[in-house]
Amino acid sequence: MKLSAWRGAAEFVMAVTRRFYEDRAAQAAGSLTYTTLLSVVPLLAVALSLSTAFPVFDEAINTLQLFLFENFLPDADGVDAISDRILSFTEQAGRLTAIGLAFLVVTAVMLMLTIDDTLNRIFRVRRRRPLAHKIIVYWSVLTLWPVLIGASLSLTTYLIGNASMLLRLVPFAFTWAALTLLYILVPYRHVEVLHAAAGGLLAGAAFEVAKRAFALYLTNFPTYTMIYGAFAALPIFLLWMYVSWLVVLAGAVLTAMLPGYRVISHERNRAPGRELNEALDILSVLSRAQDGGYVLPLTRIAAQAEVMPDRCETVLERCAEQGWVAKAEKDGWVLARDADTIRLADIYRAFVLDPDLTGERLAEHWKHIDASLGASLRQLSAKETAT
């Protein structure tokens, strides 16, 4: 690998690390840990009530519960008590009335809302998913996903039999798939499958390493057991959930940053007036798309303009306020006006200097700017294409 490639990779890792701290992922992991502590029993209770109402799903739900406890909790003394307590609480919650179950559903949805808000903030999503859409997605997660995952686990175990090597790969494969789907479905923005899979792969690998390291620590340094005694299960569970959420959020930050891998140096060295250049580049991309008669998704616009997707979306929304662009279906964008009618002076006014909001001296200076920026967006796009 060339020196420039290594340097670019190092800059990207540093940028991901800065983004992790800028988004306060450590604090978000703490919030998710607390919400998970309140929601893990309601989540399992809702799934258990489903199996009680429909006995045909009973085997799938039981398979899922055993799989989660055996493969997503560290293998160490004191941790087994956590799964036993959770199963005991879940069975008791499963005997609740319809009103009690409704409160459990609300508590479970709280966790999903927190995850939704955290991931959308990491992906710099300014728009929010409509309420009806949220209800459908959350309801499917609470009801259908446990059954489907449990059934697939039963089928997978049946197909591979006693092949120990393949059995060891199943937990990692499901972790990878679950994280990939999380990074694709939760952010209210189009996420490339390849980027989500890369983030899920690294987060899944980090999760497996963290699980073994955590078990090794508890085995060789039983600090929590010595201090808390019989109550050690609770702080151990909280610490493990915090580590798990740190890994999940780190994978989300990586996934969100991957589309801008080639423009990280621009982000690190943002010069004054960079936003104007970004607007010109983005509008030029849309101008060429208008000439070709096709619609471009946000990710392709950002890639062609060499801009981070979140900055590209911000510029597009400001251009939409000016009536220059419009949002199409499936995260696509188009020019709403002919490129000849969009003057460079208008773009300068929108992104740099608005004479109506300045004093007389700057307003006088605007006359010279307006005269020198008389070209249209189409003329600029033609020059860029020629070069």
N, C-alpha and C positions, 0 to 999 in steps of 0.2 A: 504493500500500500504506500502511495506517495506521501511525502511529508505534508503537503497541503490537505490531503484527505484526513490524515491523523489530526491535523490542527483543526479542521472543520468538525471532526467528531468530538474533540475535546471542548470546543466552543459550544457545541450542542449540549453536551453533558452539563456544562456549567450553566447554560441557559435554562435547562430543565430544573436544575437545582435551585436557581434563583426564582423561577416560576413557582416551585413547590413552596418556598418560604413566602413569596409575595401573596399567594393564595391562602396562606395560613392553614396549610393542610394539616399540620400537627394539631392545631386547635379544632379543626373540623373533625379529625379522627376522634378526638376526645368527646365531642358532641355526639357523634355517631355511636361511640361506645356506650355512652349513657342511654341513648335512645334504644340501642340494641338490647341492653340489659332489661329495659321495660317491655320490649316488644318480642323477644325471642319466644317466650312462652305463649303469648297470644297468636303468633304466627303458626306455631306448631299445633296449638289448640284448634285453630280454624281448619287446618289440614286434617286433624284428627276427627273433628266434627263432620267433615266431608266424608271420611271413610266410614263413620258411623251411620250417616244418612244413606250412603251407597256402599254396601258391603263388598261390591265387586272391586272397589278401589282399595280395600283394606290391605292387601298384600303389597301393593305399590307404595302406599304411605309408610307402612312398616319398614319396607326395604330402604326407602329414602331416609327415614330417621336413623336407622342403624348405620347407613353409609355415611351420613353427616357426622355422627358422633365418633365413628371409628377412624375417619380419614381427615377430619378438619379440626380435631382437637389434638394437642400434643400427647404423645404416649409417655406419660410419666405418672408417678405416684401422686395422688391427690386430685388428678384431673378426671379420673373415672367417676369420682363422686359428683362432679359437675353434671355429667350426662344423666346419672341416676336421679339427681334432684330435678333436673329439667323434665325428664320423662314423668316423674311423679307429679310435678305441678301440672304438666300438660294433661295427664289423665284426669286429674281433679277438675281442671278447667273445662274438659270436654263434657262434664255433667251439668254445665250451667244451662240456664234457661235462654230463651231467644233474646231477651233484653240483655242478659249478662254477656252473651256471645256477641251482641252488637257492640258493646263497649270494648270487647277484645278486638273486634275488627277495626274500630277507630284507633286503638292503640297501635295495631299493626300498620295501619295506613300512615300513622305519624312517622314511623321509620322510613317508609317509602317516600314521603314528602321531604324528609330531611336528606335522603340520598339524592332525590331529584334536584333539590335546591343546590346541594353541594357540587354535584357533577356539572350542572348547567353553569354554575359560577366558574368552575375550573375551565370549561370549554368557552367561556366568555359569551354565553348566550344571553342576549338582552330580552328576546321575546320569550314568552312562557307558553307552555302547552295548554290548549283549551281545557276547561274543567271536565267536559264530557269525555274528551280523549283520555284524561287522567283516570277517570273512573273506570273506563273500559280496560285500560292497561293494568291498573292496580287489581281490579277484580279478577282478571285473567291470571295474574301472578299469584294471587291468593288461592285460587281454586284449580285452575288447569295445570299450571306449571308443576306443583308437587306431584300430581298424578302422572303427568307425562314423564317427568324425570325418574320417578320411582319405577314406572313401567319399563323405561329404557334401561335402567340399571338391572332389573330382573332379567330382561332379555339378553343384555350383554353378559351377565354372569352365566346364564344358561348356554349361550353360544360358545364362550371360550372355555367353559368347563373348569378344570383344575389347572389350567396353564398359569403357573405362578408368576412368570415374567409379565404376561399380558395383564394379569390381575393387578400388578403393581402399577401399571401404566394407566389403568382406568381412572383412579382419583385425579391424577394430573390432567388427563384428557378432559374430564368434566370440569375441573377448575379452570382450565384454559378456555373451554367453550363458554362457561358461565361468565367469566370476566370479559370475554370478547363480546358477548351479547349485551352485557351491562354497558360497555362503552359505546355500543352501536345504538341501543334502543333508548337509553335514558336521556342523553343530551338531545335537546330540541333543535338539532342541526344535523345535516348529512355528514356522517363519519365514514371515511373509506374503510372497507372491510379489511384491507391489508394493514392499515394503521392500527385498527382495533385489535386485529390478531397479533400484531407485533407487541402492542402494549399488554395484551392478555397473556402472551407467552412469557414475557419478562416478569410480569407480576406473578404469574403462576409459579414460575421457577423460584422467585424470591419467597413466595409463600411456603413452598416445600422446604427451602433452606431455613426459613425462620421457624417453621414447625419443629424441625430436628434440632436446631440450636436452642430453642426454648425448652424442649424436652431434656436436652443435655444439661442446660443450666439448672433446671429444677431437680434433676437427679444428683448432680454433683454439688450444688449449692442450695440446699433446702432451707433457704432463709425464711420464706413465707410460712412454711410448715412449723419451723421452730418458734416463730414470733406469734403467729395467729392460731396455731394448734388446729382444733376442729373447724375453725372458721376460715382456714387457709384457702378453701375452694373459691370463695368469692373474689378476693384480690387477685388470685391466679387467673380466674376467668376474665376479670376486667382487664388485666394486663395483656392477656392473649388477644382479646377482642381489639384492644388499642393497637397492638402490633399488626393485627390482620387488616384493620382499616387503614393504617399507614401504608401498607403494601398496596392495597386496592387504590388508594388515592394517588400514590406514586405512579402506578400504571396509567391512571386517568390523565395525569399531567403529561406523561410521556406521549400518550395517544394524542392529546390536544396539541402538542408541540411538533409532532412528526410532519404535518403538512408544511411547516415552515423550516424544514431542515436546511434548505439551500439558502435561506435568507436570514439566518441567525446573525450573521455579521452585520447586516443592515439594522437589525433590531438593537444590537449592542452599540452601534455607532450612529444613532439617529441624529442627523444634522437638523438645524432649524429649517423650517420650510419643507420637511420631509412629507408632511401630510398633503401638501399641494402636489408634489411629485406623485404620490400614491394615487391621488384622485385623477390626475392626468393619465397615468398608466392604466388605471381601472376603466376609465371612460373610453380610452383608446381601444382597449380589448373589446368592450361592448360595441364600439363603433365598427370594428372589423367583423364582429359577429352579426351586426345588423346588415352589413353589406352581403354577408353570406346567407342571411335569412335563417339563422338558427339561434336557439336559446342556450345560454351557458349556465351551468350550476355554479354555486358560490365557490366550491373547491377549485374548479378549473379556472375561474376568473382570478382567484388568489394566486394560483400556480403560474398563470401566464403573466400576471402583473408583478410576480415575485413579492407578494405581500402576505403577511399572516392572515388566516381566515377571519379572525375576530376583527382585525383592523379593516379588512376588506368589507366586512358586513357594516361596520360603522360608517365608512365612506359611502357605501351604497345607500344606506338609510338617509344620510344627509342629502345625497343626490336625489333621492325619492321625494324628500321634502321640497326640493326645488322644482320637481316635476320633470326631471331629466331621465330618470329610470323608473322601471316598474317591476314588481316581483311577479314572476310567473309561477306555475305549478311546480311542485317537487324541488323547491329551493333554487329555482332558476331565476335569472334576471335578464332584462332586455332594456334597450333604450326606448324611452317613451316618446321621444321626439327625434326628428331628423338631426343627424349630427351636424349639418350645416347651420342649424339654428342655435347651437350651443357655442357661445363665444368663449375664448380663453379668459377674457376679462370677467365674464360671469363666474367662471370657476375660481378665479383669483379672489373675487368678491366673497364667494361662499366659504372659502377655506383659509383666506389670509386676512383680508382687509375689507370691511364693509364701511364705505364712506358715510352712510347714514348714522353710524354709531360712533363716529369720531369727531374731533374738533375741526375748526375751519382750516387749520394749516394742513392736516392730513387730507381733508376733503379737496383742497386745492391740488395736493400732490396726486390725488386719484385721477385727475383729468389727464395727466401725463401717462399714468399706468393704463388707463382706458384706451388711450390713443395708440400706445405701443403694443397692446394685446388685442388687436382687432381680428386676428385669425380665428377660424372656427375649429371645432373639434375634428371635423373631417380632414381639414388641411394638416392638422397635427398628426393624425393617424396615417395619412398618406406619406408624410415625411418619415415617420418611424418605420413604415413598411419598406420604404425605399432604402433606408439605411440598414 
